[in-house]
Amino acid sequence: MKKFILIVLGLLFTTEIITAQAPQNPISILRYNDNFKAFKNDSTKIGTEKLKYMSLGKNTFLSVGGEVREVYQYFENQNFGDVPPTFKEVSTGQVWHRIMAHANLEIGSDVRVFFQLNNTLRLFNPNPLTPEIDENALSVHQAFLDWNINKNWQLRLGRQEMGYGNNRILTFREGPNTRLTFDAAILKYKNAKRKFDFLAVSPVISKPEAFDDESLKDFVMGVYANEVVVPKQFLLDYYFLNFTSDQRKYNYVAGKENRQNYGFRVFSQNPTFNYELEGTYQTGTFNEQKINAFGLSADVNYKLSEKNNVIVGVAGNYISGDKDRTDNVLNTYNLIFSKPSYGLAAPIGSSNIENINPYIKLNPTKKLFLQAGVYFMQRNSNQDGTYSPGMAQLRPNREKLYASTNREIGTQYSLETNYILNNHISFAADFAYFQAGQYVKETGKGQNITYLSFKSSLKF
């Protein structure tokens, strides 16, 4: 009952204040990047505009915001029908509830404090909670300080979300119910053409109760840079990140991991034809093993029609898995903290995988966005299993670890829709059907997966 009360109160409060406001500036997915400066000296603010740039004294301003997201999901044959004995149902529906509220305090032109609370709940599913994803009763999701040292340098200290590049190595993880955040110290440099982030971060481990989150288990240190080589034609990211952890397992073997990531990303931002290529090489040690792993991702697309923004493209990944279980080298690519690359239908992450993904995007109306695609997937190595987006090995199980030499994971058909009513309210519906391949069938029940979701979001 308490969960229902929280949801209802959140929806009523958010709906009331948003309906009083006309659409204004777009709201960023990383809320500390919101740009409401147009309201700083505006005396005609209405609705939630009044919560932006409230003066607290000489050159000190407070802005308040929030969001509510409700998602209904249905899974038929979750994880291809292979679930733990503690599960009561293989096919089930559930509701994900998320409410977040934040405050942004600007003190002069050099100091900013950002604070955000998070509440996520899962309803109507009798199965055990998925750790770190489904539920977090109440948490301090973000709490950091920005200090602008001068016009080029900034220091950010505290708990914060982050997203780099195309979210393939460090991201806030928007899809799952509980977003990922980090305890971090980041020294930022930027000029007209270049940006450098020198960072030391530890991911926050989300727990289901109030204010019980943990940190300082895994660590990432390094630098992430962005450079405009040729405007719109050739943009470049490059990074070095050192990952240390004793939390992960490869082929169910636990150990101490010290992994170095050397990466680049080249991409364009043209009106019609665009490309992206990202590569990461990983070295280091896992227990007594040497690490020698890599990942390659590519995307090429072309806008066929300006009228409805019809874009056709093809993307793909070629990401290493362990080649030989008898040698002293680990070739399994570590996703570090990346986004779910193939949606939420199947627990498959971008490790030990090869895939091709032709797709099409279009806007039938100005407010409606559609994307349809197909993922053809197979293992990179038949000596290694498949891993979830959180790097948990789900297939095969310990008893069938090397039972299958087949590489075919299967084919996923997906349709994603998004209707943006205004800058504050949006609706989405997603569908996916995963046709299990021979490897999935040989290492478990191998049932096909059907996935449906309906989402509504309100932000101010």
Legacy VTK file of the C-alpha trace (Angstrom):
# vtk DataFile Version 3.0
C-alpha trace
ASCII
DATASET POLYDATA
POINTS 460 float
0.000 0.000 0.000
2.824 2.407 0.812
4.281 1.854 -2.659
0.972 2.765 -4.320
0.676 5.927 -2.198
4.155 7.064 -3.225
3.353 6.545 -6.915
-0.020 8.319 -6.772
1.323 11.308 -4.843
4.236 11.653 -7.235
2.007 11.529 -10.307
-0.530 13.982 -8.897
2.128 16.477 -7.825
4.044 16.324 -11.099
0.935 16.470 -13.286
-0.425 19.494 -11.424
2.684 21.634 -11.779
3.486 20.623 -15.364
0.034 21.370 -16.739
0.501 24.953 -15.597
3.627 25.404 -17.699
4.084 26.014 -21.388
6.910 24.125 -23.099
10.263 25.848 -22.744
13.870 24.702 -22.911
14.583 21.009 -23.498
15.414 19.028 -20.385
18.657 17.063 -20.462
18.788 13.340 -19.722
21.621 14.228 -17.315
19.682 16.687 -15.206
22.679 18.692 -14.075
23.050 19.753 -17.723
19.577 21.378 -17.807
19.711 24.870 -19.285
17.076 27.158 -17.779
19.170 30.343 -17.873
16.439 32.069 -19.859
14.441 32.250 -16.590
17.247 33.889 -14.597
15.931 37.424 -15.013
12.400 36.575 -16.159
9.673 38.215 -14.062
6.799 36.536 -15.963
7.497 32.903 -14.990
4.496 30.589 -14.574
4.022 27.014 -13.349
7.284 25.155 -12.775
9.149 28.078 -14.329
8.875 29.638 -10.880
11.063 26.826 -9.523
13.937 27.813 -11.808
16.500 30.415 -10.781
14.875 31.442 -7.537
16.988 34.231 -6.066
18.423 33.545 -2.609
20.466 36.719 -2.382
23.177 38.479 -4.288
24.191 36.315 -7.268
22.893 33.109 -5.597
20.159 31.081 -7.271
18.294 27.845 -6.568
16.549 25.676 -9.176
14.356 22.674 -8.323
13.271 19.886 -10.671
12.111 16.312 -10.838
10.720 13.466 -12.883
8.384 10.496 -12.649
8.728 7.454 -14.901
6.291 4.530 -14.944
6.984 1.428 -17.059
4.927 -1.699 -17.618
6.913 -4.685 -18.903
5.864 -8.145 -20.007
8.305 -11.024 -20.493
7.397 -14.337 -22.079
10.134 -16.904 -21.375
12.424 -14.629 -19.414
16.091 -15.487 -20.053
14.997 -18.048 -22.670
13.058 -19.945 -19.990
16.131 -20.555 -17.820
15.501 -18.986 -14.420
16.750 -19.789 -10.901
14.745 -22.224 -8.721
13.663 -19.290 -6.535
11.592 -17.862 -9.409
7.846 -18.501 -9.295
7.123 -17.540 -12.917
9.033 -17.690 -16.185
6.582 -15.433 -18.032
5.524 -12.419 -16.037
4.514 -8.774 -16.076
5.789 -6.040 -13.808
5.637 -2.304 -13.183
8.760 -0.245 -12.743
8.279 2.998 -10.827
10.883 5.741 -10.645
10.660 9.179 -9.063
13.600 11.562 -8.787
13.870 15.078 -7.381
16.828 17.437 -7.496
18.034 20.881 -6.472
20.684 22.969 -8.202
22.330 25.767 -6.204
24.547 28.302 -8.001
26.713 30.509 -5.794
28.231 33.258 -7.888
29.787 32.235 -11.178
32.321 29.773 -9.769
30.488 27.382 -7.407
27.566 25.035 -8.025
26.049 22.360 -5.724
23.786 19.656 -7.190
21.678 17.262 -5.079
19.261 14.523 -6.197
17.127 11.914 -4.427
15.972 8.683 -6.069
13.113 6.253 -5.401
12.568 3.132 -7.528
10.086 0.308 -6.931
9.026 -2.899 -8.681
5.396 -4.076 -8.495
3.294 -7.152 -9.472
6.226 -9.516 -10.042
6.436 -12.419 -7.531
10.018 -13.311 -8.494
13.061 -12.142 -6.499
14.355 -8.649 -7.225
17.154 -8.209 -9.740
20.074 -6.785 -7.733
21.054 -3.143 -8.396
18.317 -2.665 -11.004
14.749 -3.205 -9.839
14.328 -1.383 -6.544
15.894 1.253 -4.309
13.455 2.598 -1.700
15.305 5.888 -1.210
18.838 7.004 -1.941
21.065 10.022 -2.373
21.558 9.528 -6.075
23.701 12.587 -6.714
25.427 15.088 -4.426
28.382 16.937 -5.886
30.211 20.265 -5.917
31.453 22.092 -9.020
34.245 24.630 -8.672
35.164 26.660 -11.756
38.864 27.246 -11.167
39.106 29.514 -14.225
37.505 29.724 -17.680
39.118 26.443 -18.795
39.351 24.289 -15.654
36.641 22.843 -13.409
36.767 20.437 -10.465
33.763 18.210 -9.715
33.677 16.257 -6.446
31.003 13.907 -5.107
28.321 11.438 -6.187
27.341 11.965 -9.803
25.970 10.410 -12.975
28.199 10.373 -16.030
28.093 9.358 -19.656
31.005 9.311 -22.095
31.009 8.893 -25.855
28.271 6.525 -26.991
27.967 5.077 -23.450
29.935 1.945 -24.291
32.317 2.131 -21.341
30.978 4.560 -18.669
27.297 5.462 -18.489
24.366 6.286 -16.203
22.293 3.356 -17.592
18.900 4.940 -18.386
17.013 1.788 -19.472
16.959 -0.177 -16.185
14.779 1.091 -13.339
17.618 2.276 -11.096
20.134 4.450 -12.875
23.848 4.006 -12.230
25.770 6.704 -10.379
29.376 7.076 -9.229
31.381 8.483 -6.346
33.994 10.477 -8.199
36.557 13.219 -8.449
36.863 14.690 -11.957
39.148 17.484 -13.126
37.733 18.931 -16.340
39.497 21.016 -18.998
37.874 22.508 -22.081
38.506 25.042 -24.813
36.867 25.693 -28.164
38.085 22.431 -29.724
39.137 20.069 -26.926
37.862 18.564 -23.700
39.746 16.446 -21.170
38.277 14.711 -18.112
40.833 13.361 -15.630
38.784 11.050 -13.445
38.863 8.760 -10.447
35.510 7.029 -9.946
33.844 4.188 -8.081
30.365 2.942 -9.075
27.650 3.036 -6.430
26.124 -0.363 -5.670
22.369 0.158 -5.406
20.610 -1.624 -2.527
16.826 -2.115 -2.108
16.368 -0.374 1.269
16.613 3.328 2.172
20.066 4.939 2.269
21.937 1.614 2.245
23.908 1.962 -0.992
27.579 0.983 -1.098
30.639 2.172 -2.984
34.417 1.777 -3.173
34.267 -1.820 -4.457
35.358 -1.210 -8.076
37.575 1.632 -9.270
38.201 3.371 -12.588
40.977 5.929 -13.055
42.166 7.642 -16.221
41.373 10.275 -18.809
38.639 10.690 -21.431
39.187 13.313 -24.160
37.165 14.759 -27.020
38.525 16.759 -29.934
36.926 18.462 -32.947
39.345 17.700 -35.785
37.082 18.819 -38.651
33.744 20.338 -37.526
30.841 17.930 -38.240
33.050 15.789 -40.489
35.599 14.248 -38.127
35.258 14.229 -34.347
37.527 12.181 -32.116
37.264 10.682 -28.632
40.239 8.931 -27.078
40.690 7.500 -23.622
42.799 5.522 -21.201
40.982 3.960 -18.240
42.372 1.609 -15.602
39.787 -0.719 -14.016
40.444 -2.598 -10.762
37.994 -4.992 -9.108
37.578 -8.293 -7.308
33.810 -8.418 -7.968
33.675 -10.056 -11.407
33.909 -13.628 -12.624
34.939 -15.151 -15.946
33.709 -18.677 -16.644
32.620 -18.641 -12.992
36.153 -18.040 -11.705
36.497 -15.122 -9.285
39.664 -13.127 -8.832
41.545 -9.878 -8.668
41.345 -7.853 -11.871
43.557 -5.002 -13.025
42.578 -4.076 -16.574
43.815 -1.226 -18.772
41.535 0.147 -21.514
42.986 2.018 -24.501
40.250 3.352 -26.747
39.237 5.698 -29.534
36.018 6.781 -31.187
35.726 8.649 -34.505
32.367 9.938 -35.676
30.556 12.631 -37.658
27.554 14.911 -37.158
26.417 15.618 -40.708
22.866 16.414 -41.916
22.622 13.302 -44.123
25.483 10.757 -44.073
27.103 9.780 -40.765
29.560 7.209 -39.484
30.945 6.018 -36.152
33.809 3.660 -35.329
34.940 2.802 -31.800
37.707 0.463 -30.762
39.031 -0.571 -27.355
42.031 -2.723 -26.546
42.287 -4.220 -23.058
45.347 -5.557 -21.297
46.338 -6.257 -17.695
45.938 -9.215 -15.348
43.194 -11.376 -13.843
44.604 -13.528 -11.066
47.645 -15.133 -12.720
46.277 -14.724 -16.228
47.278 -12.043 -18.687
44.453 -10.069 -20.328
44.373 -9.658 -24.096
40.919 -8.522 -25.222
39.373 -6.063 -27.658
36.094 -4.610 -28.862
35.137 -2.995 -32.176
31.846 -1.202 -32.855
30.700 0.527 -36.040
27.632 2.357 -37.321
26.961 3.855 -40.771
23.681 5.577 -41.630
22.130 7.783 -44.315
19.083 10.072 -44.271
16.915 9.103 -47.237
14.176 11.668 -46.732
14.182 15.059 -45.056
10.388 15.159 -44.853
9.965 12.364 -42.302
13.619 12.080 -41.253
13.894 8.602 -42.750
17.291 7.183 -41.814
18.591 3.761 -42.815
21.724 2.291 -41.339
23.671 -0.726 -40.295
25.632 -1.211 -37.076
27.730 -4.027 -35.708
30.021 -5.292 -32.975
33.013 -7.622 -33.005
33.981 -8.236 -29.375
36.359 -10.862 -28.099
35.699 -13.847 -25.868
38.188 -16.233 -24.282
39.886 -18.258 -27.042
41.517 -21.119 -25.164
40.592 -22.184 -21.637
43.876 -24.092 -21.274
46.264 -21.179 -21.834
47.197 -18.439 -19.364
45.516 -15.620 -21.307
42.027 -14.174 -20.715
40.458 -12.814 -23.897
37.022 -11.989 -22.431
36.184 -8.336 -23.075
35.018 -6.430 -19.983
32.126 -4.015 -20.574
33.235 -1.947 -17.526
30.004 0.085 -16.976
28.287 0.348 -20.360
24.668 0.665 -21.467
22.540 -2.402 -22.378
23.458 -2.606 -26.062
20.524 -4.752 -27.244
17.653 -3.467 -25.125
16.047 -5.129 -22.126
14.451 -8.170 -23.757
17.350 -10.595 -23.303
20.160 -10.498 -20.718
22.918 -10.218 -23.309
25.751 -7.723 -23.130
28.517 -6.812 -25.546
31.099 -9.378 -24.499
32.125 -12.442 -26.529
29.772 -11.467 -29.306
29.564 -10.682 -33.002
26.455 -9.033 -34.396
25.068 -7.153 -37.378
22.169 -4.731 -36.890
20.399 -3.225 -39.924
17.831 -0.611 -38.849
15.540 2.189 -39.957
14.474 5.367 -38.119
11.701 7.754 -39.060
9.353 10.459 -37.824
5.840 9.937 -39.240
4.887 13.144 -37.387
6.975 15.786 -35.647
6.257 14.221 -32.252
6.412 10.515 -33.080
9.734 8.675 -33.421
10.057 5.078 -34.643
13.006 2.724 -34.925
12.896 -0.846 -36.212
15.844 -3.204 -36.444
17.142 -6.750 -36.477
20.119 -8.100 -34.494
21.874 -11.196 -35.853
24.033 -12.498 -32.973
26.653 -15.160 -32.451
29.466 -15.868 -30.000
32.930 -14.674 -30.902
34.451 -17.745 -29.226
32.869 -21.109 -28.428
35.271 -21.445 -25.473
33.503 -18.665 -23.553
29.954 -18.027 -22.398
27.620 -15.059 -22.791
27.386 -12.288 -20.226
24.700 -9.873 -19.086
25.114 -6.086 -19.549
26.358 -6.072 -15.940
29.031 -8.706 -16.776
27.305 -11.563 -14.936
27.696 -14.852 -16.809
24.256 -16.339 -17.383
24.931 -18.989 -20.015
25.976 -21.732 -19.973
25.679 -22.825 -16.353
28.584 -24.396 -14.498
27.574 -27.934 -15.416
27.333 -27.167 -19.154
30.204 -24.695 -19.380
31.824 -26.283 -22.448
28.946 -28.508 -23.554
28.198 -26.568 -26.747
30.600 -25.626 -29.519
27.845 -23.873 -31.451
28.203 -20.084 -31.756
24.675 -19.068 -32.870
23.001 -16.990 -30.133
19.952 -16.038 -32.192
18.071 -13.210 -33.877
16.277 -10.342 -32.170
13.598 -8.272 -33.908
12.826 -4.954 -32.230
10.526 -1.967 -32.613
10.928 1.157 -30.478
8.464 4.041 -30.444
8.565 7.371 -28.653
5.870 10.049 -28.637
6.967 13.432 -27.244
3.888 15.420 -26.256
5.973 18.404 -25.163
9.267 19.106 -23.406
7.900 17.570 -20.193
5.656 14.631 -21.114
6.502 11.640 -23.302
5.222 8.124 -23.955
7.002 5.085 -25.374
6.132 1.549 -26.421
8.732 -1.104 -27.263
8.441 -4.616 -28.691
11.083 -7.293 -29.128
11.045 -10.914 -30.216
14.187 -12.988 -29.713
14.414 -16.206 -31.710
16.811 -18.466 -29.808
19.735 -19.925 -31.724
21.319 -23.349 -31.473
23.828 -22.355 -28.769
21.008 -21.126 -26.522
19.050 -24.332 -27.087
22.046 -26.561 -26.365
22.825 -24.816 -23.060
19.338 -24.591 -21.545
15.636 -24.620 -22.356
16.221 -22.297 -25.295
12.725 -20.841 -25.495
12.036 -17.792 -27.673
11.502 -14.499 -25.827
8.690 -12.009 -26.340
9.050 -8.615 -24.682
6.615 -5.673 -24.446
6.936 -2.411 -22.559
4.901 0.775 -22.187
6.455 3.863 -20.609
5.261 7.309 -19.545
7.562 10.081 -18.343
6.891 13.462 -16.756
9.776 15.895 -16.169
10.067 19.471 -14.984
LINES 1 461
460 0 1 2 3 4 5 6 7 8 9 10 11 12 13 14 15 16 17 18 19 20 21 22 23 24 25 26 27 28 29 30 31 32 33 34 35 36 37 38 39 40 41 42 43 44 45 46 47 48 49 50 51 52 53 54 55 56 57 58 59 60 61 62 63 64 65 66 67 68 69 70 71 72 73 74 75 76 77 78 79 80 81 82 83 84 85 86 87 88 89 90 91 92 93 94 95 96 97 98 99 100 101 102 103 104 105 106 107 108 109 110 111 112 113 114 115 116 117 118 119 120 121 122 123 124 125 126 127 128 129 130 131 132 133 134 135 136 137 138 139 140 141 142 143 144 145 146 147 148 149 150 151 152 153 154 155 156 157 158 159 160 161 162 163 164 165 166 167 168 169 170 171 172 173 174 175 176 177 178 179 180 181 182 183 184 185 186 187 188 189 190 191 192 193 194 195 196 197 198 199 200 201 202 203 204 205 206 207 208 209 210 211 212 213 214 215 216 217 218 219 220 221 222 223 224 225 226 227 228 229 230 231 232 233 234 235 236 237 238 239 240 241 242 243 244 245 246 247 248 249 250 251 252 253 254 255 256 257 258 259 260 261 262 263 264 265 266 267 268 269 270 271 272 273 274 275 276 277 278 279 280 281 282 283 284 285 286 287 288 289 290 291 292 293 294 295 296 297 298 299 300 301 302 303 304 305 306 307 308 309 310 311 312 313 314 315 316 317 318 319 320 321 322 323 324 325 326 327 328 329 330 331 332 333 334 335 336 337 338 339 340 341 342 343 344 345 346 347 348 349 350 351 352 353 354 355 356 357 358 359 360 361 362 363 364 365 366 367 368 369 370 371 372 373 374 375 376 377 378 379 380 381 382 383 384 385 386 387 388 389 390 391 392 393 394 395 396 397 398 399 400 401 402 403 404 405 406 407 408 409 410 411 412 413 414 415 416 417 418 419 420 421 422 423 424 425 426 427 428 429 430 431 432 433 434 435 436 437 438 439 440 441 442 443 444 445 446 447 448 449 450 451 452 453 454 455 456 457 458 459
